Structure formats: C-alpha cells, structure tokens
Amino acid sequence: MPFRDKVVLVTGGTGSFGQRFVRIALAELSPKKVIVFSRDELKQFEMAQQINDDRIRFFIGDVRDPDRLARAFQDVDTVIHAAALKQIPAAEYNPFEAIKTNVLGAQNVINAALDCGVERVVALSTDKAVSPINLYGATKLCSDKLFVAGNAYSGREGTRFSVVRYGNVVGSRGSVIPLFKQKRLEGRLPITDPRMTRFWITLEQGVRFVIASVERMTGGELFVPKIPSMRVVDLAEAVAPGCLMETVGIRPGEKLHELMIGEDDARRGIDVGDYYALLPEFAWWSGDGIVGTPLPEGFVYRSDTNTQWLTVEDIRRMIEA
C-alpha cells in the first residue's frame, strides 16, 4: 500500500488540492506522516491552526531549490507533485518564472525522488497540456514528458513516476465562479463565448482520483478520469440566474473547447471503465499492470463532444456542495 504507514509528501501542499488531499490522507489513508511542502509561511501557519494532527509536518521550500527538495525527500515513500504556477495571464507575462517552476521544478522533483529512493511519484497535470496554445499548457506538457521519462532513469526496481490529468476544478483558486458571484450583483455577466465548453470536476473527485491513481500505477501511465462537460452559459445561469450575459470574446491563450486526449495520444490509450490511461511508448515499458480496451482509431476526448453533460441544476448543486 502506497499510503498506510508510509511517509507522504505533497508539493504545493497549501493549495486547494493540497489542503483537501492532506485532510483525506490523515482521515482515511493511515499514513505514518504527511509532509506539506510549499513556499508560503502564512498559509502553512493557517493550515496548522486548522488541522490538529501530530502526523503532519510543514516544510518551507520551493521546487526550484534542489537542495531543499533533497532535504525534504529524506525517508519519504510517496510524493504528490501539485506545485505549479498555473495562472495563464501570469505565465504569459512572466514566462521565465513559469518555466523555472513548472519545468525545472519538475526536473528537480524527479532528481530528488531518484536520489532519495522515493517509491512512487504522481504529478498533477491539466487539460491545457494537450495541444497547448499558451505557455502554461506548454510547460505542463513538458513536465508530463519529464515525469513519464523519469522511469527510464530509475530502472525496473527504482522510483515509479506517473501523471494524472483532469479538467477545471469547481471553486479552485482562479475559478470564474467568484467573478460571476461578484458580477451578478451588477446584473451583467461577462461571457467569453456562448459556445464555450469545459470539463468539470469537484475538488473531492480530483483528490480521490489522484489517490486511486497512486494505488494502481505501475509507472509511466498518464491517467485521465471520465468526467462531465458543462457549457459556460449554463454555469452563468447556475451562479446568476436571470442576469444579462455579455459576450466579451476569448482571451489570449484560451480555447473554445478543451481537450484531454488528442487523436495522436489516443493511439497509445486504453479505456479502463471509469477512466482512460495513456501508456508510454518507451522500450522499458513492460505492459504489466493496467489492463483495458484500446481506444478506437480517431478517438478524441474533448469537452464539446463528451457524452456526459451537466445541467444547470447539476452545476448549481456542485457549486453549493
């Protein structure tokens, strides 16, 4: 078991994902210790006030700093890599900073895990890494490739690396929901394009999918959950019923519809029931472990052609949960 009586570390541990993961891990997974690794001392202080458990530890550090990672990864069994610069406009305006954190930081995490003998590492990705049109997506695509290839460095008995990719998280930092709640007081909502669709997942679902992926991974897989899509106009109606919607146009670096598995990636993909897995094409891949049905020729997993859709009421329940 990758969690029971194990030392678990989560980078970016004070973020939305990290905080929910830590709470679930402590309550349900019986870890020996959970280490929160992040840069913000205030968020760590606030998190420590909210979680009273002697199994939690806090490390101030940045994934850009290999020496600090090497210190933090001592005696760690499982790593969840959630640290990233993910705001698209900020990444476009500060491209070197995004690369330092999302690409070089990924390399530092891989090297520290290899050097410290970590058993399993799962890195969080994003739908924006598929056919990226912005720098954030490009850095995450590079990160995904690094983590999959990390298995070649570790050898058959060494550290295992895998990736989890999912869509927009309901209510996460940077979500459009707080903006819509603010704008509904004015009676007008800015809509980028009424045709726009997005994949949608709750924070709880995302965390539990990552936990399941850590347990099932053999190394090299990229896991994609089957999740519903929603229309941005339905989201607006769910948050602010009756408000006037004003089309303002798609922002730079933004897609009309989002893609989680492209046609070329699908050639190495399998359907495993409630999720998809993209398998590596390297010579070291043994093919053991994950079993599923090969995806059909021409398959794509895109938000506007998805078979699962959320209604306005579904979205409203998710927001209020």
TAVEN-V718567 format. One record per residue. BURIAL is # if it has 16 or more other C-alpha atoms within 10 Angstrom, else .. Layout:
# TAVEN-V718567
BURIAL
BURIAL
This chain:
# TAVEN-V718567
.
#
#
.
.
#
#
#
#
#
#
#
#
#
#
#
#
#
#
#
#
#
.
#
#
#
.
.
#
.
#
.
#
#
#
#
#
#
#
#
.
.
.
#
.
.
#
.
.
.
.
.
.
.
.
#
.
#
#
.
#
#
#
#
.
#
.
#
#
#
.
#
#
.
.
#
#
#
#
#
#
#
#
#
#
#
.
#
#
.
#
#
.
.
.
.
#
#
#
#
#
#
#
#
#
#
#
#
#
#
#
#
#
#
.
#
#
#
#
#
#
#
#
#
#
#
#
#
#
#
.
#
.
#
#
#
#
#
#
#
#
#
#
#
#
#
#
#
#
#
#
#
.
#
.
.
.
#
#
#
#
#
#
#
#
#
#
#
#
#
#
.
.
.
.
.
#
.
.
#
.
.
.
#
.
.
.
#
#
#
#
#
#
#
.
#
#
#
#
#
#
#
#
.
.
#
#
.
#
#
#
.
#
#
.
.
#
#
#
#
#
#
#
#
#
#
#
#
#
#
#
#
#
#
#
#
#
#
#
#
.
.
#
#
#
.
.
.
.
.
.
.
.
.
#
.
#
#
#
#
#
.
#
.
#
#
#
.
#
#
#
#
.
.
.
#
#
#
#
#
.
.
.
.
#
.
.
.
.
.
.
.
.
#
#
.
.
.
.
#
#
#
#
#
.
#
.
.
#
#
.
#
.
.
#
#
.
.
.
.
.
